[in-house]
Amino acid sequence: MRAAVLTHDPLLQGFYTVSEAARLLGIEQRQRIHGWLRGKENDSSNPIIQRDYEPINNIHELSFWDLMEVRFIDHFRKQGVSLQTLRKVADVARREFNQQHPFALSQMKFMTDRKRIFSHTVEECGDKKTRDILGNQYEMYEVIEGVLAKGVTFDPKSHLADVWHPEGECPNVFVDRRYAYGHPVISKRRVPTSALYRLWRAESGDTPRVASWYKISDDEVREAVEFETRLNG
């Protein structure tokens, strides 16, 4: 069965270049993301992610759900899970869940099924390293997925990731695909943190002045500046 393809308004799905995605997720080598999006060159390997936007003039853009899947893959790769295993898990999960973005689904809803798919795939691939990493009873899998679920709220109908709070130290900053093309925003006015940061720098750090321009609080400006400073390293 073909994985269900989302039919949402493309203007409300978020837009990220690979560089922007790498910056948001703290991935130093953006070529890794390119590989997950398009597979290996001169190789029969398929992409791990079935992204929402086709590349234009070899420029690759990600949707919010693509971004969430990259976050999932990056986290498991850091645990030592092989690309071969993740690619196979993604293929099987797309078929079983009939969902284009299986790695962006709620871990609470699909924990048992996705853990089963991981288990079977690891055995089928003979991936002893991943089996050892996750443990015979897959306790580590649950820990990893639990970490990934932190800061993410899921749509109760589709069970897909809906809103992401990327930085625990800046709890009022969030990523919502429906605002600012999915880039980080703050306050009920959903002001892009990047815009606040740029104006704050232009105004030589005059926080009250920036706050008055956007009709938000001084604390919200300070939090946006802290968030952007963290992203910029």
Beta strands, then each sheet from edge to edge (+ up, - down):
strand 1: 16-17
strand 2: 61-62
strand 3: 152-154
strand 4: 161-164
strand 5: 173-176
strand 6: 185-186
strand 7: 191-192
sheet 1: 1+ 2-
sheet 2: 3+ 4- 5+ 6- 7+
end
